[in-house]
């Protein structure tokens, strides 16, 4: 059995596959689109891009261990 962890950061979404003892079995990071800064002190990203990147990270074949 494994635990699936998802981390949504400012630069990318990361998927982790973690063993019950806490050891990381696999990790994949998919970059987000560039942040938009239309005005000083503003930073915008599309939340849809965060989800798309997270789903893509989970779908990477090398992420899943071969039984």
N, C-alpha and C positions, 0 to 999 in steps of 0.2 A: 504494500500500500504506500502511496505517496501523497503529499500535500501539494496543492498548486497555489502558488502565490503570484499576485499581480501587483506591480509597482508602477504607478503613473507618475512620471517625473516631468520636468519642464522640457527636457530634450528628447525623451523617448519613453516608451512603455516596455516593461521588462516582465518576463514570465520566468518563474523559478519552479523547479520540481524538487521537492524536499523529502528526504527519507524520514521515517518516524524518529530516528535518533538526532535529527536536525542537520544532517549532512546534505549539502546541495548536490543533487544528482545531475541537474542540467540547468542552464540559464541562457536565455535568448533576449536580446534587446533590439527593438525596432525603433528607428528614429521618427520623431514627429516632424511635421512641416515646420518651417521657420516661424518664429514668433513675429507678429506684426506689431510695430510700434508707430502708430499714426500720429501720436503727439508725445511730447516729453512726459515721462513718468507713467505712460500707458504701455501695457503689454497684453496682447490678445492672442489666443489660440482657439482653434475650433475644437470643441469637445468631441465631435464626431471623429476627428483625427486620432484622439486618444484611444477611443474604442477600436477603431480600425487597426491601429498599431498593436494594441493588446491582443486582438483576435489573430492577427498575423503572426505574432510571436508564439502563440499557443499552437498554431497550425504548422510551424516549422517541423519537418519530419525528424531532424536530428535531435529535437528536444525530447522526444519520447524514447525511452529505453526499449531495446529489442528483447523480447522474452524468449 
